Amino acid sequence: MQRSEVVALDKRHVWHPYTPMDEYIARTDPLVVVGAEGPYLFDADGTRYLDANGSWWVSTLGHRHPRLVRALTEQAGAFPHTSLAGVTHAPAARLAAELVALAPGADRAGLPEAERLSRVFYSDNGSTAVEVAIKMAAQYWAQNGRPARTRFITLSGAFHGETIGATSVGGVEVFRDVFGPLLFDVVHVPSPAEPAGWERALAQVEATLRAHPDEIAAVILEPLIQGAAGMHVYAPAFLRAVREATRAVDTFLIADEVFTGLGRTGARFACDLADVVPDLLCLAKALSGGLMPFAATLATERVFSGFAGGSERALYYGHSYCGNPLGAAVAREVLAVYRDEDVLGQVARKAPRVKAAFERMAADIPGVTRPRALGLVGAVDLGGGGYLARAGWRVYEAARRRGLYLRPLGDTVYVAPALNIPDAALDELLAGVEASLREVAHAGG
């Protein structure tokens, strides 16, 4: 099939995510991907692109890692799917044990058993992993003596997914305002990444918990990096202080590590950088290495025990593909690759280069501000227009001409490549971002 035929069919029938479709149909020449390997995507026109965002942050081991492909193929040859209702299988059972062994606090001596992340509930994407956590928290309190605990505290600029519950606890206005009548009430506090400092955000969290201790089911946040808000980075001290604030009123902390989990920040989990063990932990994206839609929500033994008893106390929630054997088998191999290829060590070695490059860009290029980096995330801003701003898209076009797929967040230009990106490819990526920013700055933004 010719490239032009694919584009014609696409523009006639496909509705793209996060895309003004009139503009797309009229003017966009999309990438038509026909192959992918390592950090690269290959267009039908023969162009090779460096995938600067890991295809929306999922391909942390690059595209088509041979060990992941082999694990997927072998499991498909055995059985590709069965429900997890009254059924179990080795991939799901073994993966759960491995996740529990890796979870924040797993190696902390003296941590009470009730506070350990010891139970794993499977779903199929980050939004549903968060939805599971929301329902677990709300139902726990409803049937364990605190039924008025139905509200959640979340951060300004938060992004937790696309389902109605996950949208409710989000804080990016353009993603949630139109759905306002459908969303449940939450308490938004300032982002700890705002210039006023995380102390102001913490003061509002603490004040809300003190004023309404019988209403708050949980505080939910993205540990250390608010991704969709524009790669906003905040201090581990804020996360530690929020954990203590929730303990003071005995309510839950939900850590949404869909983006940050499994190495993105340089630690196994972002919570580890703050030495925090949440009550519920949400995982997806990196968990299946970009091969399968797959997710997990980890819960402490205390949360799990709150559902013990008669059938009316069960968590009546699930998905047809809950615990899908293909996803579980691939996820187990992802964890094995992390061990065997020292992926966290690779991040530690590469992260200083990302940080230095983005600081240099902000120092040397007019109009480029607020450099920030953590692990293999680097970002700068080109203005203050937010997600709907267009400055970043001019950089996107300049980068595409250089063979980079560099999708911005409005006026935020960032990279979040594969964690095992080869050194030469990382150098090419950082140089290409810098050259693209200079081109746009020279042209007047």
KAQUI-V600439 format. One record per residue. N is the residue number from 1. RES is the residue in three letters. SS is DSSP state (h for helix, s for strand, l for the rest). NEAR is the number of other C-alpha atoms within 12 Angstrom. Layout:
n=(N,N)
res=(RES,RES)
ss=(SS,SS)
near=(NEAR,NEAR)
This chain:
n=(1,2,3,4,5,6,7,8,9,10,11,12,13,14,15,16,17,18,19,20,21,22,23,24,25,26,27,28,29,30,31,32,33,34,35,36,37,38,39,40,41,42,43,44,45,46,47,48,49,50,51,52,53,54,55,56,57,58,59,60,61,62,63,64,65,66,67,68,69,70,71,72,73,74,75,76,77,78,79,80,81,82,83,84,85,86,87,88,89,90,91,92,93,94,95,96,97,98,99,100,101,102,103,104,105,106,107,108,109,110,111,112,113,114,115,116,117,118,119,120,121,122,123,124,125,126,127,128,129,130,131,132,133,134,135,136,137,138,139,140,141,142,143,144,145,146,147,148,149,150,151,152,153,154,155,156,157,158,159,160,161,162,163,164,165,166,167,168,169,170,171,172,173,174,175,176,177,178,179,180,181,182,183,184,185,186,187,188,189,190,191,192,193,194,195,196,197,198,199,200,201,202,203,204,205,206,207,208,209,210,211,212,213,214,215,216,217,218,219,220,221,222,223,224,225,226,227,228,229,230,231,232,233,234,235,236,237,238,239,240,241,242,243,244,245,246,247,248,249,250,251,252,253,254,255,256,257,258,259,260,261,262,263,264,265,266,267,268,269,270,271,272,273,274,275,276,277,278,279,280,281,282,283,284,285,286,287,288,289,290,291,292,293,294,295,296,297,298,299,300,301,302,303,304,305,306,307,308,309,310,311,312,313,314,315,316,317,318,319,320,321,322,323,324,325,326,327,328,329,330,331,332,333,334,335,336,337,338,339,340,341,342,343,344,345,346,347,348,349,350,351,352,353,354,355,356,357,358,359,360,361,362,363,364,365,366,367,368,369,370,371,372,373,374,375,376,377,378,379,380,381,382,383,384,385,386,387,388,389,390,391,392,393,394,395,396,397,398,399,400,401,402,403,404,405,406,407,408,409,410,411,412,413,414,415,416,417,418,419,420,421,422,423,424,425,426,427,428,429,430,431,432,433,434,435,436,437,438,439,440,441,442,443,444,445)
res=(MET,GLN,ARG,SER,GLU,VAL,VAL,ALA,LEU,ASP,LYS,ARG,HIS,VAL,TRP,HIS,PRO,TYR,THR,PRO,MET,ASP,GLU,TYR,ILE,ALA,ARG,THR,ASP,PRO,LEU,VAL,VAL,VAL,GLY,ALA,GLU,GLY,PRO,TYR,LEU,PHE,ASP,ALA,ASP,GLY,THR,ARG,TYR,LEU,ASP,ALA,ASN,GLY,SER,TRP,TRP,VAL,SER,THR,LEU,GLY,HIS,ARG,HIS,PRO,ARG,LEU,VAL,ARG,ALA,LEU,THR,GLU,GLN,ALA,GLY,ALA,PHE,PRO,HIS,THR,SER,LEU,ALA,GLY,VAL,THR,HIS,ALA,PRO,ALA,ALA,ARG,LEU,ALA,ALA,GLU,LEU,VAL,ALA,LEU,ALA,PRO,GLY,ALA,ASP,ARG,ALA,GLY,LEU,PRO,GLU,ALA,GLU,ARG,LEU,SER,ARG,VAL,PHE,TYR,SER,ASP,ASN,GLY,SER,THR,ALA,VAL,GLU,VAL,ALA,ILE,LYS,MET,ALA,ALA,GLN,TYR,TRP,ALA,GLN,ASN,GLY,ARG,PRO,ALA,ARG,THR,ARG,PHE,ILE,THR,LEU,SER,GLY,ALA,PHE,HIS,GLY,GLU,THR,ILE,GLY,ALA,THR,SER,VAL,GLY,GLY,VAL,GLU,VAL,PHE,ARG,ASP,VAL,PHE,GLY,PRO,LEU,LEU,PHE,ASP,VAL,VAL,HIS,VAL,PRO,SER,PRO,ALA,GLU,PRO,ALA,GLY,TRP,GLU,ARG,ALA,LEU,ALA,GLN,VAL,GLU,ALA,THR,LEU,ARG,ALA,HIS,PRO,ASP,GLU,ILE,ALA,ALA,VAL,ILE,LEU,GLU,PRO,LEU,ILE,GLN,GLY,ALA,ALA,GLY,MET,HIS,VAL,TYR,ALA,PRO,ALA,PHE,LEU,ARG,ALA,VAL,ARG,GLU,ALA,THR,ARG,ALA,VAL,ASP,THR,PHE,LEU,ILE,ALA,ASP,GLU,VAL,PHE,THR,GLY,LEU,GLY,ARG,THR,GLY,ALA,ARG,PHE,ALA,CYS,ASP,LEU,ALA,ASP,VAL,VAL,PRO,ASP,LEU,LEU,CYS,LEU,ALA,LYS,ALA,LEU,SER,GLY,GLY,LEU,MET,PRO,PHE,ALA,ALA,THR,LEU,ALA,THR,GLU,ARG,VAL,PHE,SER,GLY,PHE,ALA,GLY,GLY,SER,GLU,ARG,ALA,LEU,TYR,TYR,GLY,HIS,SER,TYR,CYS,GLY,ASN,PRO,LEU,GLY,ALA,ALA,VAL,ALA,ARG,GLU,VAL,LEU,ALA,VAL,TYR,ARG,ASP,GLU,ASP,VAL,LEU,GLY,GLN,VAL,ALA,ARG,LYS,ALA,PRO,ARG,VAL,LYS,ALA,ALA,PHE,GLU,ARG,MET,ALA,ALA,ASP,ILE,PRO,GLY,VAL,THR,ARG,PRO,ARG,ALA,LEU,GLY,LEU,VAL,GLY,ALA,VAL,ASP,LEU,GLY,GLY,GLY,GLY,TYR,LEU,ALA,ARG,ALA,GLY,TRP,ARG,VAL,TYR,GLU,ALA,ALA,ARG,ARG,ARG,GLY,LEU,TYR,LEU,ARG,PRO,LEU,GLY,ASP,THR,VAL,TYR,VAL,ALA,PRO,ALA,LEU,ASN,ILE,PRO,ASP,ALA,ALA,LEU,ASP,GLU,LEU,LEU,ALA,GLY,VAL,GLU,ALA,SER,LEU,ARG,GLU,VAL,ALA,HIS,ALA,GLY,GLY)
ss=(l,l,h,h,h,h,h,h,h,h,h,h,h,l,l,l,l,l,l,l,h,h,h,h,h,h,h,l,l,l,l,l,s,s,s,s,s,s,l,s,s,s,s,l,l,l,l,s,s,s,s,l,l,h,h,h,h,l,l,l,l,l,s,l,l,h,h,h,h,h,h,h,h,h,h,h,h,h,l,l,l,l,l,l,l,l,l,l,l,h,h,h,h,h,h,h,h,h,h,h,h,h,l,l,l,l,l,l,l,l,l,l,h,h,h,l,s,s,s,s,s,s,s,l,l,h,h,h,h,h,h,h,h,h,h,h,h,h,h,h,h,h,l,l,l,l,l,l,l,l,s,s,s,s,s,l,l,l,l,l,l,l,l,h,h,h,h,h,l,l,l,l,h,h,h,h,h,h,h,h,h,h,l,l,l,s,s,s,s,l,l,l,l,l,l,l,l,h,h,h,h,h,h,h,h,h,h,h,h,h,h,l,l,l,l,s,s,s,s,s,s,l,l,l,s,s,l,l,l,l,l,s,s,l,l,h,h,h,h,h,h,h,h,h,h,h,h,h,l,l,l,s,s,s,s,s,l,l,l,l,l,l,l,l,l,l,l,l,l,h,h,h,h,l,l,l,l,l,l,s,s,s,s,l,h,h,h,h,l,l,l,l,l,l,s,s,s,s,s,s,h,h,h,h,h,l,l,l,l,l,h,h,h,l,l,l,l,l,l,l,l,l,l,l,h,h,h,h,h,h,h,h,h,h,h,h,h,h,h,h,l,l,h,h,h,h,h,h,h,h,h,h,h,h,h,h,h,h,h,h,h,h,h,h,l,l,l,l,s,s,s,s,s,s,l,l,s,s,s,s,s,l,l,l,l,l,l,l,l,l,h,h,h,h,h,h,h,h,h,h,h,l,l,s,s,l,l,l,s,l,l,s,s,s,s,l,l,l,l,l,l,l,h,h,h,h,h,h,h,h,h,h,h,h,h,h,h,h,h,h,h,h,l,l,l)
near=(11,13,19,16,13,22,25,20,16,21,22,16,12,15,15,17,11,17,14,14,18,13,13,21,21,14,12,20,20,25,30,27,23,20,20,27,25,32,41,36,33,24,26,22,20,16,22,26,36,43,46,45,40,42,32,30,41,40,42,49,50,40,36,30,31,20,28,35,28,19,32,34,21,20,27,21,14,17,19,24,25,25,21,25,17,7,15,20,26,23,34,37,25,23,37,33,23,28,41,27,22,30,42,36,32,28,18,19,10,11,17,17,21,21,31,34,40,34,33,37,46,46,39,35,38,41,36,39,46,46,41,43,50,51,35,43,42,34,31,36,32,25,25,23,13,22,18,21,33,31,37,41,45,44,43,35,35,44,41,47,34,26,25,28,32,38,36,40,45,46,36,33,24,22,29,28,17,14,19,20,12,15,22,21,23,31,32,29,33,28,42,38,36,25,15,14,18,30,26,20,32,36,22,29,42,29,22,30,34,20,13,24,29,24,29,39,42,45,51,49,51,50,53,44,46,41,45,38,37,44,45,38,38,36,30,27,25,36,41,29,27,45,35,26,29,36,24,18,27,25,38,44,45,48,49,49,49,46,47,45,46,46,48,50,47,32,34,38,40,42,43,32,30,28,26,37,41,49,43,48,53,55,49,44,42,49,53,49,49,37,37,34,33,41,49,49,50,46,46,38,24,29,40,33,23,26,27,17,13,10,9,12,20,19,27,14,22,25,24,17,28,34,41,42,42,38,45,50,43,43,47,35,35,43,36,26,29,33,18,14,19,22,33,31,23,31,37,25,22,35,35,23,26,39,29,26,35,37,25,27,35,28,18,18,29,23,28,37,24,32,33,37,35,40,42,48,48,46,50,43,39,38,25,21,17,25,30,24,22,25,34,38,29,32,41,34,30,30,36,31,22,26,31,41,41,43,39,42,38,32,35,41,52,53,50,49,48,46,51,37,37,23,21,14,26,37,21,28,39,42,27,34,47,40,28,36,44,28,24,27,25,17,15,16,25)
